[in-house]
């Protein structure tokens, strides 16, 4: 597996969303960053696109 080097980034998120993500990450013993990477990859694999404002 070709593993990319992880890089630190800063993003702004609602504290309530960060809290939910941290809780989800702790269960499978992942870091928040690892969990977020997986969530983005999973969404991308499903082919979901960002919803356009109506």
mmCIF entry with sequence, helices, sheets and N, C-alpha, C, O atoms, coordinates in Angstrom:
data_MODEL
# 
_entry.id   MODEL 
# 
_entity.id                         1 
_entity.type                       polymer 
_entity.pdbx_number_of_molecules   1 
# 
_entity_poly.entity_id                      1 
_entity_poly.type                           'polypeptide(L)' 
_entity_poly.nstd_linkage                   no 
_entity_poly.nstd_monomer                   no 
_entity_poly.pdbx_seq_one_letter_code       
;(UNK)(UNK)(UNK)(UNK)(UNK)(UNK)(UNK)(UNK)(UNK)(UNK)(UNK)(UNK)(UNK)(UNK)(UNK)(UNK)
(UNK)(UNK)(UNK)(UNK)(UNK)(UNK)(UNK)(UNK)(UNK)(UNK)(UNK)(UNK)(UNK)(UNK)(UNK)(UNK)
(UNK)(UNK)(UNK)(UNK)(UNK)(UNK)(UNK)(UNK)(UNK)(UNK)(UNK)(UNK)(UNK)(UNK)(UNK)(UNK)
(UNK)(UNK)(UNK)(UNK)(UNK)(UNK)
;
_entity_poly.pdbx_seq_one_letter_code_can   XXXXXXXXXXXXXXXXXXXXXXXXXXXXXXXXXXXXXXXXXXXXXXXXXXXXXX 
_entity_poly.pdbx_strand_id                 A 
# 
loop_
_entity_poly_seq.entity_id 
_entity_poly_seq.num 
_entity_poly_seq.mon_id 
_entity_poly_seq.hetero 
1 1  UNK n 
1 2  UNK n 
1 3  UNK n 
1 4  UNK n 
1 5  UNK n 
1 6  UNK n 
1 7  UNK n 
1 8  UNK n 
1 9  UNK n 
1 10 UNK n 
1 11 UNK n 
1 12 UNK n 
1 13 UNK n 
1 14 UNK n 
1 15 UNK n 
1 16 UNK n 
1 17 UNK n 
1 18 UNK n 
1 19 UNK n 
1 20 UNK n 
1 21 UNK n 
1 22 UNK n 
1 23 UNK n 
1 24 UNK n 
1 25 UNK n 
1 26 UNK n 
1 27 UNK n 
1 28 UNK n 
1 29 UNK n 
1 30 UNK n 
1 31 UNK n 
1 32 UNK n 
1 33 UNK n 
1 34 UNK n 
1 35 UNK n 
1 36 UNK n 
1 37 UNK n 
1 38 UNK n 
1 39 UNK n 
1 40 UNK n 
1 41 UNK n 
1 42 UNK n 
1 43 UNK n 
1 44 UNK n 
1 45 UNK n 
1 46 UNK n 
1 47 UNK n 
1 48 UNK n 
1 49 UNK n 
1 50 UNK n 
1 51 UNK n 
1 52 UNK n 
1 53 UNK n 
1 54 UNK n 
# 
_struct_asym.id          A 
_struct_asym.entity_id   1 
# 
loop_
_struct_conf.conf_type_id 
_struct_conf.id 
_struct_conf.pdbx_PDB_helix_id 
_struct_conf.beg_label_comp_id 
_struct_conf.beg_label_asym_id 
_struct_conf.beg_label_seq_id 
_struct_conf.pdbx_beg_PDB_ins_code 
_struct_conf.end_label_comp_id 
_struct_conf.end_label_asym_id 
_struct_conf.end_label_seq_id 
_struct_conf.pdbx_end_PDB_ins_code 
_struct_conf.beg_auth_comp_id 
_struct_conf.beg_auth_asym_id 
_struct_conf.beg_auth_seq_id 
_struct_conf.end_auth_comp_id 
_struct_conf.end_auth_asym_id 
_struct_conf.end_auth_seq_id 
_struct_conf.pdbx_PDB_helix_class 
_struct_conf.details 
_struct_conf.pdbx_PDB_helix_length 
HELX_P HELX_P1 AA1 UNK A 15 ? UNK A 27 ? UNK A 15 UNK A 27 1 ? 13 
HELX_P HELX_P2 AA2 UNK A 32 ? UNK A 46 ? UNK A 32 UNK A 46 1 ? 15 
# 
_struct_conf_type.id          HELX_P 
_struct_conf_type.criteria    ? 
_struct_conf_type.reference   ? 
# 
loop_
_atom_site.group_PDB 
_atom_site.id 
_atom_site.type_symbol 
_atom_site.label_atom_id 
_atom_site.label_alt_id 
_atom_site.label_comp_id 
_atom_site.label_asym_id 
_atom_site.label_entity_id 
_atom_site.label_seq_id 
_atom_site.pdbx_PDB_ins_code 
_atom_site.Cartn_x 
_atom_site.Cartn_y 
_atom_site.Cartn_z 
_atom_site.occupancy 
_atom_site.B_iso_or_equiv 
_atom_site.pdbx_formal_charge 
_atom_site.auth_seq_id 
_atom_site.auth_comp_id 
_atom_site.auth_asym_id 
_atom_site.auth_atom_id 
_atom_site.pdbx_PDB_model_num 
ATOM 1   N N  . UNK A 1 1  ? 0.845   -1.176 0.000  1.00 0.00 ? 1  UNK A N  1 
ATOM 2   C CA . UNK A 1 1  ? 0.000   0.000  0.000  1.00 0.00 ? 1  UNK A CA 1 
ATOM 3   C C  . UNK A 1 1  ? 0.887   1.234  0.000  1.00 0.00 ? 1  UNK A C  1 
ATOM 4   O O  . UNK A 1 1  ? 1.829   1.322  0.788  1.00 0.00 ? 1  UNK A O  1 
ATOM 5   N N  . UNK A 1 2  ? 0.600   2.171  -0.861 1.00 0.00 ? 2  UNK A N  1 
ATOM 6   C CA . UNK A 1 2  ? 1.372   3.402  -0.957 1.00 0.00 ? 2  UNK A CA 1 
ATOM 7   C C  . UNK A 1 2  ? 0.808   4.426  0.023  1.00 0.00 ? 2  UNK A C  1 
ATOM 8   O O  . UNK A 1 2  ? -0.179  5.100  -0.268 1.00 0.00 ? 2  UNK A O  1 
ATOM 9   N N  . UNK A 1 3  ? 1.439   4.532  1.175  1.00 0.00 ? 3  UNK A N  1 
ATOM 10  C CA . UNK A 1 3  ? 0.943   5.422  2.229  1.00 0.00 ? 3  UNK A CA 1 
ATOM 11  C C  . UNK A 1 3  ? 1.557   6.809  2.061  1.00 0.00 ? 3  UNK A C  1 
ATOM 12  O O  . UNK A 1 3  ? 2.779   6.957  2.050  1.00 0.00 ? 3  UNK A O  1 
ATOM 13  N N  . UNK A 1 4  ? 0.716   7.807  1.932  1.00 0.00 ? 4  UNK A N  1 
ATOM 14  C CA . UNK A 1 4  ? 1.187   9.184  1.850  1.00 0.00 ? 4  UNK A CA 1 
ATOM 15  C C  . UNK A 1 4  ? 1.620   9.651  3.232  1.00 0.00 ? 4  UNK A C  1 
ATOM 16  O O  . UNK A 1 4  ? 1.152   9.145  4.252  1.00 0.00 ? 4  UNK A O  1 
ATOM 17  N N  . UNK A 1 5  ? 2.510   10.613 3.245  1.00 0.00 ? 5  UNK A N  1 
ATOM 18  C CA . UNK A 1 5  ? 2.931   11.207 4.509  1.00 0.00 ? 5  UNK A CA 1 
ATOM 19  C C  . UNK A 1 5  ? 1.818   12.139 4.974  1.00 0.00 ? 5  UNK A C  1 
ATOM 20  O O  . UNK A 1 5  ? 1.330   12.970 4.208  1.00 0.00 ? 5  UNK A O  1 
ATOM 21  N N  . UNK A 1 6  ? 1.428   11.994 6.218  1.00 0.00 ? 6  UNK A N  1 
ATOM 22  C CA . UNK A 1 6  ? 0.366   12.858 6.759  1.00 0.00 ? 6  UNK A CA 1 
ATOM 23  C C  . UNK A 1 6  ? 0.930   14.241 7.044  1.00 0.00 ? 6  UNK A C  1 
ATOM 24  O O  . UNK A 1 6  ? 2.078   14.391 7.461  1.00 0.00 ? 6  UNK A O  1 
ATOM 25  N N  . UNK A 1 7  ? 0.108   15.231 6.812  1.00 0.00 ? 7  UNK A N  1 
ATOM 26  C CA . UNK A 1 7  ? 0.492   16.622 6.966  1.00 0.00 ? 7  UNK A CA 1 
ATOM 27  C C  . UNK A 1 7  ? -0.540  17.306 7.850  1.00 0.00 ? 7  UNK A C  1 
ATOM 28  O O  . UNK A 1 7  ? -1.735  17.033 7.739  1.00 0.00 ? 7  UNK A O  1 
ATOM 29  N N  . UNK A 1 8  ? -0.091  18.177 8.710  1.00 0.00 ? 8  UNK A N  1 
ATOM 30  C CA . UNK A 1 8  ? -0.989  18.898 9.594  1.00 0.00 ? 8  UNK A CA 1 
ATOM 31  C C  . UNK A 1 8  ? -1.733  19.988 8.817  1.00 0.00 ? 8  UNK A C  1 
ATOM 32  O O  . UNK A 1 8  ? -1.138  20.734 8.040  1.00 0.00 ? 8  UNK A O  1 
ATOM 33  N N  . UNK A 1 9  ? -3.046  20.060 9.048  1.00 0.00 ? 9  UNK A N  1 
ATOM 34  C CA . UNK A 1 9  ? -3.866  21.098 8.424  1.00 0.00 ? 9  UNK A CA 1 
ATOM 35  C C  . UNK A 1 9  ? -4.789  21.696 9.486  1.00 0.00 ? 9  UNK A C  1 
ATOM 36  O O  . UNK A 1 9  ? -5.068  21.069 10.508 1.00 0.00 ? 9  UNK A O  1 
ATOM 37  N N  . UNK A 1 10 ? -5.241  22.880 9.234  1.00 0.00 ? 10 UNK A N  1 
ATOM 38  C CA . UNK A 1 10 ? -6.174  23.540 10.141 1.00 0.00 ? 10 UNK A CA 1 
ATOM 39  C C  . UNK A 1 10 ? -7.484  23.755 9.395  1.00 0.00 ? 10 UNK A C  1 
ATOM 40  O O  . UNK A 1 10 ? -7.503  24.305 8.294  1.00 0.00 ? 10 UNK A O  1 
ATOM 41  N N  . UNK A 1 11 ? -8.576  23.315 10.006 1.00 0.00 ? 11 UNK A N  1 
ATOM 42  C CA . UNK A 1 11 ? -9.897  23.533 9.420  1.00 0.00 ? 11 UNK A CA 1 
ATOM 43  C C  . UNK A 1 11 ? -10.822 24.064 10.505 1.00 0.00 ? 11 UNK A C  1 
ATOM 44  O O  . UNK A 1 11 ? -10.622 23.794 11.689 1.00 0.00 ? 11 UNK A O  1 
ATOM 45  N N  . UNK A 1 12 ? -11.813 24.804 10.104 1.00 0.00 ? 12 UNK A N  1 
ATOM 46  C CA . UNK A 1 12 ? -12.802 25.302 11.049 1.00 0.00 ? 12 UNK A CA 1 
ATOM 47  C C  . UNK A 1 12 ? -14.037 24.426 10.970 1.00 0.00 ? 12 UNK A C  1 
ATOM 48  O O  . UNK A 1 12 ? -14.593 24.197 9.896  1.00 0.00 ? 12 UNK A O  1 
ATOM 49  N N  . UNK A 1 13 ? -14.457 23.938 12.136 1.00 0.00 ? 13 UNK A N  1 
ATOM 50  C CA . UNK A 1 13 ? -15.630 23.077 12.218 1.00 0.00 ? 13 UNK A CA 1 
ATOM 51  C C  . UNK A 1 13 ? -16.417 23.445 13.456 1.00 0.00 ? 13 UNK A C  1 
ATOM 52  O O  . UNK A 1 13 ? -15.871 23.986 14.417 1.00 0.00 ? 13 UNK A O  1 
ATOM 53  N N  . UNK A 1 14 ? -17.710 23.147 13.425 1.00 0.00 ? 14 UNK A N  1 
ATOM 54  C CA . UNK A 1 14 ? -18.542 23.349 14.605 1.00 0.00 ? 14 UNK A CA 1 
ATOM 55  C C  . UNK A 1 14 ? -18.039 22.434 15.716 1.00 0.00 ? 14 UNK A C  1 
ATOM 56  O O  . UNK A 1 14 ? -17.788 21.255 15.465 1.00 0.00 ? 14 UNK A O  1 
ATOM 57  N N  . UNK A 1 15 ? -17.887 22.944 16.938 1.00 0.00 ? 15 UNK A N  1 
ATOM 58  C CA . UNK A 1 15 ? -17.415 22.111 18.045 1.00 0.00 ? 15 UNK A CA 1 
ATOM 59  C C  . UNK A 1 15 ? -18.268 20.863 18.264 1.00 0.00 ? 15 UNK A C  1 
ATOM 60  O O  . UNK A 1 15 ? -17.739 19.815 18.636 1.00 0.00 ? 15 UNK A O  1 
ATOM 61  N N  . UNK A 1 16 ? -19.570 20.957 18.042 1.00 0.00 ? 16 UNK A N  1 
ATOM 62  C CA . UNK A 1 16 ? -20.435 19.795 18.241 1.00 0.00 ? 16 UNK A CA 1 
ATOM 63  C C  . UNK A 1 16 ? -20.114 18.685 17.233 1.00 0.00 ? 16 UNK A C  1 
ATOM 64  O O  . UNK A 1 16 ? -20.219 17.504 17.564 1.00 0.00 ? 16 UNK A O  1 
ATOM 65  N N  . UNK A 1 17 ? -19.728 19.049 16.021 1.00 0.00 ? 17 UNK A N  1 
ATOM 66  C CA . UNK A 1 17 ? -19.373 18.061 14.998 1.00 0.00 ? 17 UNK A CA 1 
ATOM 67  C C  . UNK A 1 17 ? -18.033 17.422 15.337 1.00 0.00 ? 17 UNK A C  1 
ATOM 68  O O  . UNK A 1 17 ? -17.862 16.213 15.178 1.00 0.00 ? 17 UNK A O  1 
ATOM 69  N N  . UNK A 1 18 ? -17.081 18.228 15.804 1.00 0.00 ? 18 UNK A N  1 
ATOM 70  C CA . UNK A 1 18 ? -15.772 17.695 16.203 1.00 0.00 ? 18 UNK A CA 1 
ATOM 71  C C  . UNK A 1 18 ? -15.952 16.696 17.341 1.00 0.00 ? 18 UNK A C  1 
ATOM 72  O O  . UNK A 1 18 ? -15.315 15.642 17.351 1.00 0.00 ? 18 UNK A O  1 
ATOM 73  N N  . UNK A 1 19 ? -16.813 17.022 18.296 1.00 0.00 ? 19 UNK A N  1 
ATOM 74  C CA . UNK A 1 19 ? -17.051 16.130 19.427 1.00 0.00 ? 19 UNK A CA 1 
ATOM 75  C C  . UNK A 1 19 ? -17.620 14.793 18.948 1.00 0.00 ? 19 UNK A C  1 
ATOM 76  O O  . UNK A 1 19 ? -17.179 13.733 19.394 1.00 0.00 ? 19 UNK A O  1 
ATOM 77  N N  . UNK A 1 20 ? -18.597 14.844 18.042 1.00 0.00 ? 20 UNK A N  1 
ATOM 78  C CA . UNK A 1 20 ? -19.189 13.614 17.505 1.00 0.00 ? 20 UNK A CA 1 
ATOM 79  C C  . UNK A 1 20 ? -18.133 12.778 16.781 1.00 0.00 ? 20 UNK A C  1 
ATOM 80  O O  . UNK A 1 20 ? -18.095 11.557 16.930 1.00 0.00 ? 20 UNK A O  1 
ATOM 81  N N  . UNK A 1 21 ? -17.284 13.432 16.003 1.00 0.00 ? 21 UNK A N  1 
ATOM 82  C CA . UNK A 1 21 ? -16.246 12.717 15.253 1.00 0.00 ? 21 UNK A CA 1 
ATOM 83  C C  . UNK A 1 21 ? -15.229 12.090 16.200 1.00 0.00 ? 21 UNK A C  1 
ATOM 84  O O  . UNK A 1 21 ? -14.795 10.960 15.975 1.00 0.00 ? 21 UNK A O  1 
ATOM 85  N N  . UNK A 1 22 ? -14.844 12.801 17.254 1.00 0.00 ? 22 UNK A N  1 
ATOM 86  C CA . UNK A 1 22 ? -13.890 12.235 18.220 1.00 0.00 ? 22 UNK A CA 1 
ATOM 87  C C  . UNK A 1 22 ? -14.456 10.996 18.896 1.00 0.00 ? 22 UNK A C  1 
ATOM 88  O O  . UNK A 1 22 ? -13.745 10.011 19.096 1.00 0.00 ? 22 UNK A O  1 
ATOM 89  N N  . UNK A 1 23 ? -15.725 11.046 19.244 1.00 0.00 ? 23 UNK A N  1 
ATOM 90  C CA . UNK A 1 23 ? -16.367 9.884  19.878 1.00 0.00 ? 23 UNK A CA 1 
ATOM 91  C C  . UNK A 1 23 ? -16.361 8.703  18.917 1.00 0.00 ? 23 UNK A C  1 
ATOM 92  O O  . UNK A 1 23 ? -16.050 7.581  19.316 1.00 0.00 ? 23 UNK A O  1 
ATOM 93  N N  . UNK A 1 24 ? -16.701 8.946  17.652 1.00 0.00 ? 24 UNK A N  1 
ATOM 94  C CA . UNK A 1 24 ? -16.704 7.872  16.652 1.00 0.00 ? 24 UNK A CA 1 
ATOM 95  C C  . UNK A 1 24 ? -15.297 7.323  16.432 1.00 0.00 ? 24 UNK A C  1 
ATOM 96  O O  . UNK A 1 24 ? -15.140 6.125  16.198 1.00 0.00 ? 24 UNK A O  1 
ATOM 97  N N  . UNK A 1 25 ? -14.275 8.170  16.503 1.00 0.00 ? 25 UNK A N  1 
ATOM 98  C CA . UNK A 1 25 ? -12.891 7.749  16.270 1.00 0.00 ? 25 UNK A CA 1 
ATOM 99  C C  . UNK A 1 25 ? -12.348 6.914  17.421 1.00 0.00 ? 25 UNK A C  1 
ATOM 100 O O  . UNK A 1 25 ? -11.558 5.998  17.195 1.00 0.00 ? 25 UNK A O  1 
ATOM 101 N N  . UNK A 1 26 ? -12.753 7.209  18.643 1.00 0.00 ? 26 UNK A N  1 
ATOM 102 C CA . UNK A 1 26 ? -12.227 6.507  19.816 1.00 0.00 ? 26 UNK A CA 1 
ATOM 103 C C  . UNK A 1 26 ? -12.645 5.043  19.822 1.00 0.00 ? 26 UNK A C  1 
ATOM 104 O O  . UNK A 1 26 ? -11.859 4.178  20.211 1.00 0.00 ? 26 UNK A O  1 
ATOM 105 N N  . UNK A 1 27 ? -13.850 4.758  19.404 1.00 0.00 ? 27 UNK A N  1 
ATOM 106 C CA . UNK A 1 27 ? -14.364 3.381  19.442 1.00 0.00 ? 27 UNK A CA 1 
ATOM 107 C C  . UNK A 1 27 ? -13.462 2.405  18.675 1.00 0.00 ? 27 UNK A C  1 
ATOM 108 O O  . UNK A 1 27 ? -13.097 1.368  19.229 1.00 0.00 ? 27 UNK A O  1 
ATOM 109 N N  . UNK A 1 28 ? -13.087 2.700  17.411 1.00 0.00 ? 28 UNK A N  1 
ATOM 110 C CA . UNK A 1 28 ? -12.190 1.775  16.701 1.00 0.00 ? 28 UNK A CA 1 
ATOM 111 C C  . UNK A 1 28 ? -10.705 2.061  16.981 1.00 0.00 ? 28 UNK A C  1 
ATOM 112 O O  . UNK A 1 28 ? -9.837  1.568  16.261 1.00 0.00 ? 28 UNK A O  1 
ATOM 113 N N  . UNK A 1 29 ? -10.413 2.845  18.013 1.00 0.00 ? 29 UNK A N  1 
ATOM 114 C CA . UNK A 1 29 ? -9.043  3.197  18.412 1.00 0.00 ? 29 UNK A CA 1 
ATOM 115 C C  . UNK A 1 29 ? -8.266  3.861  17.289 1.00 0.00 ? 29 UNK A C  1 
ATOM 116 O O  . UNK A 1 29 ? -7.140  3.470  16.980 1.00 0.00 ? 29 UNK A O  1 
ATOM 117 N N  . UNK A 1 30 ? -8.878  4.868  16.683 1.00 0.00 ? 30 UNK A N  1 
ATOM 118 C CA . UNK A 1 30 ? -8.233  5.654  15.637 1.00 0.00 ? 30 UNK A CA 1 
ATOM 119 C C  . UNK A 1 30 ? -8.050  7.076  16.138 1.00 0.00 ? 30 UNK A C  1 
ATOM 120 O O  . UNK A 1 30 ? -8.708  7.508  17.084 1.00 0.00 ? 30 UNK A O  1 
ATOM 121 N N  . UNK A 1 31 ? -7.147  7.793  15.487 1.00 0.00 ? 31 UNK A N  1 
ATOM 122 C CA . UNK A 1 31 ? -7.031  9.218  15.777 1.00 0.00 ? 31 UNK A CA 1 
ATOM 123 C C  . UNK A 1 31 ? -8.165  9.918  15.044 1.00 0.00 ? 31 UNK A C  1 
ATOM 124 O O  . UNK A 1 31 ? -8.782  9.346  14.146 1.00 0.00 ? 31 UNK A O  1 
ATOM 125 N N  . UNK A 1 32 ? -8.433  11.146 15.427 1.00 0.00 ? 32 UNK A N  1 
ATOM 126 C CA . UNK A 1 32 ? -9.466  11.918 14.743 1.00 0.00 ? 32 UNK A CA 1 
ATOM 127 C C  . UNK A 1 32 ? -9.110  12.070 13.265 1.00 0.00 ? 32 UNK A C  1 
ATOM 128 O O  . UNK A 1 32 ? -9.979  11.948 12.401 1.00 0.00 ? 32 UNK A O  1 
ATOM 129 N N  . UNK A 1 33 ? -7.853  12.333 12.975 1.00 0.00 ? 33 UNK A N  1 
ATOM 130 C CA . UNK A 1 33 ? -7.410  12.479 11.589 1.00 0.00 ? 33 UNK A CA 1 
ATOM 131 C C  . UNK A 1 33 ? -7.617  11.213 10.774 1.00 0.00 ? 33 UNK A C  1 
ATOM 132 O O  . UNK A 1 33 ? -8.072  11.278 9.632  1.00 0.00 ? 33 UNK A O  1 
ATOM 133 N N  . UNK A 1 34 ? -7.286  10.053 11.354 1.00 0.00 ? 34 UNK A N  1 
ATOM 134 C CA . UNK A 1 34 ? -7.482  8.777  10.656 1.00 0.00 ? 34 UNK A CA 1 
ATOM 135 C C  . UNK A 1 34 ? -8.960  8.538  10.385 1.00 0.00 ? 34 UNK A C  1 
ATOM 136 O O  . UNK A 1 34 ? -9.335  8.087  9.303  1.00 0.00 ? 34 UNK A O  1 
ATOM 137 N N  . UNK A 1 35 ? -9.798  8.843  11.375 1.00 0.00 ? 35 UNK A N  1 
ATOM 138 C CA . UNK A 1 35 ? -11.224 8.635  11.212 1.00 0.00 ? 35 UNK A CA 1 
ATOM 139 C C  . UNK A 1 35 ? -11.792 9.551  10.127 1.00 0.00 ? 35 UNK A C  1 
ATOM 140 O O  . UNK A 1 35 ? -12.594 9.121  9.299  1.00 0.00 ? 35 UNK A O  1 
ATOM 141 N N  . UNK A 1 36 ? -11.367 10.821 10.138 1.00 0.00 ? 36 UNK A N  1 
ATOM 142 C CA . UNK A 1 36 ? -11.847 11.769 9.130  1.00 0.00 ? 36 UNK A CA 1 
ATOM 143 C C  . UNK A 1 36 ? -11.393 11.358 7.726  1.00 0.00 ? 36 UNK A C  1 
ATOM 144 O O  . UNK A 1 36 ? -12.160 11.469 6.769  1.00 0.00 ? 36 UNK A O  1 
ATOM 145 N N  . UNK A 1 37 ? -10.156 10.887 7.602  1.00 0.00 ? 37 UNK A N  1 
ATOM 146 C CA . UNK A 1 37 ? -9.680  10.402 6.303  1.00 0.00 ? 37 UNK A CA 1 
ATOM 147 C C  . UNK A 1 37 ? -10.588 9.284  5.792  1.00 0.00 ? 37 UNK A C  1 
ATOM 148 O O  . UNK A 1 37 ? -11.011 9.289  4.636  1.00 0.00 ? 37 UNK A O  1 
ATOM 149 N N  . UNK A 1 38 ? -10.876 8.338  6.667  1.00 0.00 ? 38 UNK A N  1 
ATOM 150 C CA . UNK A 1 38 ? -11.737 7.225  6.282  1.00 0.00 ? 38 UNK A CA 1 
ATOM 151 C C  . UNK A 1 38 ? -13.129 7.678  5.896  1.00 0.00 ? 38 UNK A C  1 
ATOM 152 O O  . UNK A 1 38 ? -13.716 7.164  4.944  1.00 0.00 ? 38 UNK A O  1 
ATOM 153 N N  . UNK A 1 39 ? -13.661 8.646  6.639  1.00 0.00 ? 39 UNK A N  1 
ATOM 154 C CA . UNK A 1 39 ? -15.008 9.149  6.346  1.00 0.00 ? 39 UNK A CA 1 
ATOM 155 C C  . UNK A 1 39 ? -15.055 9.822  4.974  1.00 0.00 ? 39 UNK A C  1 
ATOM 156 O O  . UNK A 1 39 ? -16.011 9.639  4.220  1.00 0.00 ? 39 UNK A O  1 
ATOM 157 N N  . UNK A 1 40 ? -14.032 10.592 4.659  1.00 0.00 ? 40 UNK A N  1 
ATOM 158 C CA . UNK A 1 40 ? -13.981 11.265 3.353  1.00 0.00 ? 40 UNK A CA 1 
ATOM 159 C C  . UNK A 1 40 ? -13.841 10.226 2.244  1.00 0.00 ? 40 UNK A C  1 
ATOM 160 O O  . UNK A 1 40 ? -14.531 10.307 1.227  1.00 0.00 ? 40 UNK A O  1 
ATOM 161 N N  . UNK A 1 41 ? -12.947 9.246  2.434  1.00 0.00 ? 41 UNK A N  1 
ATOM 162 C CA . UNK A 1 41 ? -12.762 8.203  1.417  1.00 0.00 ? 41 UNK A CA 1 
ATOM 163 C C  . UNK A 1 41 ? -14.034 7.389  1.215  1.00 0.00 ? 41 UNK A C  1 
ATOM 164 O O  . UNK A 1 41 ? -14.381 7.036  0.087  1.00 0.00 ? 41 UNK A O  1 
ATOM 165 N N  . UNK A 1 42 ? -14.726 7.093  2.310  1.00 0.00 ? 42 UNK A N  1 
ATOM 166 C CA . UNK A 1 42 ? -15.971 6.333  2.220  1.00 0.00 ? 42 UNK A CA 1 
ATOM 167 C C  . UNK A 1 42 ? -17.031 7.114  1.442  1.00 0.00 ? 42 UNK A C  1 
ATOM 168 O O  . UNK A 1 42 ? -17.718 6.552  0.589  1.00 0.00 ? 42 UNK A O  1 
ATOM 169 N N  . UNK A 1 43 ? -17.159 8.383  1.732  1.00 0.00 ? 43 UNK A N  1 
ATOM 170 C CA . UNK A 1 43 ? -18.144 9.210  1.026  1.00 0.00 ? 43 UNK A CA 1 
ATOM 171 C C  . UNK A 1 43 ? -17.786 9.302  -0.455 1.00 0.00 ? 43 UNK A C  1 
ATOM 172 O O  . UNK A 1 43 ? -18.662 9.234  -1.318 1.00 0.00 ? 43 UNK A O  1 
ATOM 173 N N  . UNK A 1 44 ? -16.510 9.455  -0.741 1.00 0.00 ? 44 UNK A N  1 
ATOM 174 C CA . UNK A 1 44 ? -16.062 9.536  -2.128 1.00 0.00 ? 44 UNK A CA 1 
ATOM 175 C C  . UNK A 1 44 ? -16.349 8.223  -2.861 1.00 0.00 ? 44 UNK A C  1 
ATOM 176 O O  . UNK A 1 44 ? -16.762 8.240  -4.020 1.00 0.00 ? 44 UNK A O  1 
ATOM 177 N N  . UNK A 1 45 ? -16.134 7.097  -2.198 1.00 0.00 ? 45 UNK A N  1 
ATOM 178 C CA . UNK A 1 45 ? -16.377 5.794  -2.807 1.00 0.00 ? 45 UNK A CA 1 
ATOM 179 C C  . UNK A 1 45 ? -17.856 5.590  -3.136 1.00 0.00 ? 45 UNK A C  1 
ATOM 180 O O  . UNK A 1 45 ? -18.192 4.906  -4.103 1.00 0.00 ? 45 UNK A O  1 
ATOM 181 N N  . UNK A 1 46 ? -18.736 6.185  -2.329 1.00 0.00 ? 46 UNK A N  1 
ATOM 182 C CA . UNK A 1 46 ? -20.179 6.078  -2.592 1.00 0.00 ? 46 UNK A CA 1 
ATOM 183 C C  . UNK A 1 46 ? -20.599 6.993  -3.731 1.00 0.00 ? 46 UNK A C  1 
ATOM 184 O O  . UNK A 1 46 ? -21.722 6.902  -4.226 1.00 0.00 ? 46 UNK A O  1 
ATOM 185 N N  . UNK A 1 47 ? -19.697 7.874  -4.146 1.00 0.00 ? 47 UNK A N  1 
ATOM 186 C CA . UNK A 1 47 ? -19.992 8.758  -5.260 1.00 0.00 ? 47 UNK A CA 1 
ATOM 187 C C  . UNK A 1 47 ? -20.884 9.919  -4.896 1.00 0.00 ? 47 UNK A C  1 
ATOM 188 O O  . UNK A 1 47 ? -21.515 10.521 -5.765 1.00 0.00 ? 47 UNK A O  1 
ATOM 189 N N  . UNK A 1 48 ? -20.941 10.240 -3.606 1.00 0.00 ? 48 UNK A N  1 
ATOM 190 C CA . UNK A 1 48 ? -21.788 11.349 -3.184 1.00 0.00 ? 48 UNK A CA 1 
ATOM 191 C C  . UNK A 1 48 ? -21.144 12.675 -3.559 1.00 0.00 ? 48 UNK A C  1 
ATOM 192 O O  . UNK A 1 48 ? -19.932 12.860 -3.443 1.00 0.00 ? 48 UNK A O  1 
ATOM 193 N N  . UNK A 1 49 ? -21.966 13.564 -3.998 1.00 0.00 ? 49 UNK A N  1 
ATOM 194 C CA . UNK A 1 49 ? -21.501 14.912 -4.327 1.00 0.00 ? 49 UNK A CA 1 
ATOM 195 C C  . UNK A 1 49 ? -22.084 15.881 -3.314 1.00 0.00 ? 49 UNK A C  1 
ATOM 196 O O  . UNK A 1 49 ? -23.118 15.625 -2.698 1.00 0.00 ? 49 UNK A O  1 
ATOM 197 N N  . UNK A 1 50 ? -21.400 16.984 -3.162 1.00 0.00 ? 50 UNK A N  1 
ATOM 198 C CA . UNK A 1 50 ? -21.908 18.016 -2.239 1.00 0.00 ? 50 UNK A CA 1 
ATOM 199 C C  . UNK A 1 50 ? -23.230 18.524 -2.779 1.00 0.00 ? 50 UNK A C  1 
ATOM 200 O O  . UNK A 1 50 ? -23.370 18.822 -3.965 1.00 0.00 ? 50 UNK A O  1 
ATOM 201 N N  . UNK A 1 51 ? -24.191 18.613 -1.880 1.00 0.00 ? 51 UNK A N  1 
ATOM 202 C CA . UNK A 1 51 ? -25.509 19.088 -2.307 1.00 0.00 ? 51 UNK A CA 1 
ATOM 203 C C  . UNK A 1 51 ? -25.446 20.552 -2.703 1.00 0.00 ? 51 UNK A C  1 
ATOM 204 O O  . UNK A 1 51 ? -24.811 21.367 -2.035 1.00 0.00 ? 51 UNK A O  1 
ATOM 205 N N  . UNK A 1 52 ? -26.104 20.865 -3.786 1.00 0.00 ? 52 UNK A N  1 
ATOM 206 C CA . UNK A 1 52 ? -26.164 22.235 -4.267 1.00 0.00 ? 52 UNK A CA 1 
ATOM 207 C C  . UNK A 1 52 ? -27.309 22.950 -3.540 1.00 0.00 ? 52 UNK A C  1 
ATOM 208 O O  . UNK A 1 52 ? -28.372 22.362 -3.344 1.00 0.00 ? 52 UNK A O  1 
ATOM 209 N N  . UNK A 1 53 ? -27.105 24.209 -3.140 1.00 0.00 ? 53 UNK A N  1 
ATOM 210 C CA . UNK A 1 53 ? -28.185 24.957 -2.499 1.00 0.00 ? 53 UNK A CA 1 
ATOM 211 C C  . UNK A 1 53 ? -29.394 25.067 -3.404 1.00 0.00 ? 53 UNK A C  1 
ATOM 212 O O  . UNK A 1 53 ? -29.254 25.256 -4.612 1.00 0.00 ? 53 UNK A O  1 
ATOM 213 N N  . UNK A 1 54 ? -30.580 24.951 -2.829 1.00 0.00 ? 54 UNK A N  1 
ATOM 214 C CA . UNK A 1 54 ? -31.817 25.009 -3.627 1.00 0.00 ? 54 UNK A CA 1 
ATOM 215 C C  . UNK A 1 54 ? -32.332 26.398 -3.732 1.00 0.00 ? 54 UNK A C  1 
ATOM 216 O O  . UNK A 1 54 ? -33.362 26.628 -4.366 1.00 0.00 ? 54 UNK A O  1 
# 
